[in-house]
Amino acid sequence: MKLKKVQENELARSISEISSIQAARVHLALPEKSVFIRNQTAPTASVFVSLKNGRQLDQTQVRAITNLIASSVPGMSQDGVSIIDQSGHLLSYSPDSPNEVMADSQLAYRMKLESIYRSRIQSLVAPIVGAANVTAQVNLEIDFTRRETSQEMVDPNDSAILSEQSSLNVTSKKDAVGIPGAISNQPPAEAEIATKDANASMGGAGADTKWV
């Protein structure tokens, strides 16, 4: 009991060093050791923090406190640490919290992109200076508050043209003009070139010509 009390006081003093925390108390639940592995239970911890006026803990600080408690007690997992403030709000990690799940997925996405860009940089520079002479580090800052979406809306009550095709036919023939029903309302005949036998014309002219 004395050893547990000393551990709780030391952890409380370490947590109180955070600028946003005015005071802290730590309660450890350390089960008795059993020779049977089936009967062994993991230890848990409860942390009560009193925040300063107008201050609050962000998720990074809450995770830091959780890791501090879990790493200080052998066999304790991060899921076994509960942190509450003076208002009774649960600050520790909750597996069912949508915000925590989203934060983990965002962190995994950022780390994946950083790894892709780092490998690309190394693959580009390594053939020039050598693989042993390349060291790359990539840090990305991604704004997850912005989202780009594209959508296509179709109104079933309004008809829309899906496709349109136009054609134009041009002809050299002239259209019929004149009074409807008259004989003149006919297109003019196509121009034809009358050809005659040139030899016959030449022969007829030579018969009438007399030479003196």
VEXDREN-2710 file (C-alpha; in Angstrom, 1 decimal):
% VEXDREN-2710
k/r/px/py/pz
1/MET/0.0/0.0/0.0
2/LYS/2.8/2.4/0.8
3/LEU/4.5/1.6/-2.5
4/LYS/1.3/2.2/-4.4
5/LYS/0.7/5.5/-2.5
6/VAL/4.2/6.7/-3.5
7/GLN/3.6/5.8/-7.1
8/GLU/0.3/7.7/-7.1
9/ASN/1.9/10.8/-5.6
10/GLU/4.8/10.8/-8.0
11/LEU/2.5/10.5/-11.0
12/ALA/0.3/13.2/-9.7
13/ARG/3.2/15.6/-9.3
14/SER/4.4/14.8/-12.8
15/ILE/1.0/15.5/-14.3
16/SER/0.6/18.8/-12.3
17/GLU/3.7/20.1/-14.1
18/ILE/1.5/20.6/-17.3
19/SER/0.8/24.3/-17.7
20/SER/-3.0/23.9/-18.0
21/ILE/-3.4/21.7/-14.9
22/GLN/-3.6/23.2/-11.4
23/ALA/-3.7/20.0/-9.4
24/ALA/-4.0/16.3/-10.1
25/ARG/-4.7/13.1/-8.3
26/VAL/-4.0/9.5/-9.4
27/HIS/-5.7/6.3/-8.2
28/LEU/-4.1/3.0/-9.1
29/ALA/-6.0/-0.2/-9.1
30/LEU/-3.3/-2.9/-8.8
31/PRO/-4.8/-6.4/-8.6
32/GLU/-3.1/-9.1/-6.6
33/LYS/-0.8/-11.4/-8.5
34/SER/-2.0/-14.9/-9.1
35/VAL/-0.1/-18.0/-10.0
36/PHE/-2.8/-18.8/-12.6
37/ILE/-2.5/-16.9/-15.8
38/ARG/-6.3/-17.3/-16.4
39/ASN/-7.0/-15.4/-13.2
40/GLN/-4.7/-12.5/-13.8
41/THR/-6.3/-9.1/-14.5
42/ALA/-4.7/-6.0/-15.9
43/PRO/-4.1/-3.0/-13.7
44/THR/-6.1/0.2/-14.2
45/ALA/-5.8/3.8/-13.2
46/SER/-8.0/6.8/-12.7
47/VAL/-6.7/10.4/-13.0
48/PHE/-8.5/13.4/-11.7
49/VAL/-7.2/16.8/-12.9
50/SER/-8.2/20.3/-11.9
51/LEU/-7.7/22.7/-14.7
52/LYS/-6.9/26.4/-14.4
53/ASN/-9.5/29.0/-15.2
54/GLY/-10.1/29.2/-18.9
55/ARG/-7.8/26.3/-19.7
56/GLN/-8.5/23.0/-21.3
57/LEU/-6.5/19.9/-22.4
58/ASP/-6.3/19.1/-26.0
59/GLN/-6.1/15.5/-27.3
60/THR/-2.3/15.6/-27.5
61/GLN/-2.0/16.4/-23.8
62/VAL/-4.6/13.8/-22.9
63/ARG/-2.7/11.1/-24.8
64/ALA/0.5/12.2/-23.1
65/ILE/-1.0/11.7/-19.7
66/THR/-2.4/8.4/-20.8
67/ASN/1.0/7.2/-22.0
68/LEU/2.7/8.4/-18.9
69/ILE/0.4/6.4/-16.6
70/ALA/0.4/3.3/-18.8
71/SER/4.2/3.3/-19.1
72/SER/4.8/3.8/-15.4
73/VAL/2.8/0.8/-14.2
74/PRO/3.8/-2.7/-15.5
75/GLY/1.1/-4.5/-17.4
76/MET/-1.2/-1.5/-17.8
77/SER/-2.6/-0.7/-21.2
78/GLN/-3.7/2.8/-22.4
79/ASP/-7.3/1.6/-22.5
80/GLY/-7.2/1.1/-18.8
81/VAL/-6.5/4.8/-18.0
82/SER/-9.4/7.1/-17.4
83/ILE/-9.0/10.9/-17.1
84/ILE/-11.7/13.3/-15.9
85/ASP/-11.6/17.0/-15.0
86/GLN/-13.3/18.9/-12.2
87/SER/-16.5/19.3/-14.3
88/GLY/-16.9/15.5/-14.6
89/HIS/-16.0/15.4/-18.3
90/LEU/-14.2/12.3/-19.5
91/LEU/-11.1/13.3/-21.3
92/SER/-9.3/10.0/-21.9
93/TYR/-9.4/7.9/-25.0
94/SER/-12.6/6.3/-25.8
95/PRO/-12.6/3.6/-28.6
96/ASP/-16.2/4.4/-29.5
97/SER/-15.6/8.2/-29.8
98/PRO/-16.0/9.3/-33.5
99/ASN/-13.5/12.1/-32.9
100/GLU/-10.8/9.7/-31.8
101/VAL/-11.5/7.3/-34.6
102/MET/-11.2/10.2/-37.1
103/ALA/-8.0/11.4/-35.5
104/ASP/-6.4/8.0/-35.8
105/SER/-7.4/7.6/-39.5
106/GLN/-6.1/11.1/-40.3
107/LEU/-2.8/10.4/-38.6
108/ALA/-2.5/7.1/-40.5
109/TYR/-3.3/8.9/-43.8
110/ARG/-0.7/11.6/-43.2
111/MET/2.0/9.0/-42.3
112/LYS/1.2/7.0/-45.4
113/LEU/1.6/10.1/-47.6
114/GLU/4.8/11.1/-45.9
115/SER/6.2/7.6/-46.5
116/ILE/5.2/7.7/-50.2
117/TYR/6.9/11.1/-50.8
118/ARG/10.0/10.1/-48.8
119/SER/10.4/7.0/-51.0
120/ARG/10.0/9.0/-54.2
121/ILE/12.6/11.5/-53.1
122/GLN/15.1/8.7/-52.3
123/SER/14.4/6.9/-55.6
124/LEU/15.1/10.2/-57.5
125/VAL/18.3/11.2/-55.7
126/ALA/19.8/7.8/-55.0
127/PRO/21.0/7.1/-58.6
128/ILE/22.8/10.4/-58.6
129/VAL/24.6/10.5/-55.2
130/GLY/24.3/6.9/-54.2
131/ALA/21.7/5.1/-51.9
132/ALA/24.0/5.4/-48.8
133/ASN/24.2/9.2/-49.2
134/VAL/20.5/10.0/-49.3
135/THR/18.5/11.0/-46.2
136/ALA/15.0/12.4/-46.7
137/GLN/12.4/13.5/-44.1
138/VAL/8.9/14.7/-45.1
139/ASN/6.4/16.5/-42.8
140/LEU/3.0/17.2/-44.2
141/GLU/0.4/19.5/-42.9
142/ILE/-3.1/18.5/-44.2
143/ASP/-6.2/20.6/-43.8
144/PHE/-8.9/18.0/-43.1
145/THR/-11.6/20.7/-42.6
146/ARG/-11.8/21.3/-46.4
147/ARG/-13.5/18.8/-48.6
148/GLU/-14.0/18.8/-52.4
149/THR/-17.0/16.9/-53.8
150/SER/-18.4/16.5/-57.3
151/GLN/-22.0/15.6/-58.0
152/GLU/-24.3/15.2/-61.0
153/MET/-28.0/16.1/-60.5
154/VAL/-30.8/14.9/-62.7
155/ASP/-34.3/16.3/-62.5
156/PRO/-36.7/13.5/-63.4
157/ASN/-39.5/16.0/-63.9
158/ASP/-37.6/18.1/-66.5
159/SER/-36.6/16.8/-69.9
160/ALA/-33.0/17.4/-70.9
161/ILE/-31.2/16.9/-74.2
162/LEU/-28.9/14.1/-73.9
163/SER/-27.4/14.2/-77.4
164/GLU/-27.9/16.5/-80.4
165/GLN/-26.9/16.0/-84.1
166/SER/-27.3/18.4/-87.0
167/SER/-26.7/17.9/-90.7
168/LEU/-26.6/20.2/-93.8
169/ASN/-27.2/19.1/-97.4
170/VAL/-26.0/21.4/-100.2
171/THR/-27.0/20.8/-103.9
172/SER/-26.1/22.7/-107.1
173/LYS/-29.6/22.4/-108.6
174/LYS/-31.8/25.5/-108.5
175/ASP/-35.2/25.4/-106.8
176/ALA/-38.4/25.9/-108.8
177/VAL/-39.7/29.5/-108.8
178/GLY/-42.9/31.1/-110.1
179/ILE/-46.6/30.9/-109.5
180/PRO/-47.7/27.7/-107.8
181/GLY/-49.6/25.4/-110.3
182/ALA/-48.2/27.2/-113.4
183/ILE/-46.0/25.5/-116.0
184/SER/-43.3/28.0/-115.3
185/ASN/-43.0/26.6/-111.8
186/GLN/-40.4/24.2/-112.9
187/PRO/-36.6/24.3/-112.3
188/PRO/-34.6/25.4/-115.3
189/ALA/-33.1/22.7/-117.4
190/GLU/-29.5/21.9/-117.0
191/ALA/-27.1/23.7/-119.4
192/GLU/-26.1/21.6/-122.3
193/ILE/-23.4/22.2/-124.9
194/ALA/-24.6/21.3/-128.4
195/THR/-21.9/19.7/-130.4
196/LYS/-22.0/19.0/-134.2
197/ASP/-19.8/17.1/-136.5
198/ALA/-17.0/19.5/-137.4
199/ASN/-16.0/17.4/-140.4
200/ALA/-19.5/17.6/-141.9
201/SER/-19.6/21.4/-141.6
202/MET/-16.2/21.7/-143.2
203/GLY/-17.3/19.4/-146.1
204/GLY/-20.5/21.4/-146.8
205/ALA/-18.6/24.7/-146.9
206/GLY/-16.0/23.3/-149.3
207/ALA/-18.7/22.3/-151.9
208/ASP/-20.0/25.8/-152.3
209/THR/-16.6/27.4/-152.5
210/LYS/-15.1/28.2/-155.9
211/TRP/-11.5/29.0/-156.5
212/VAL/-10.5/31.5/-159.2
END
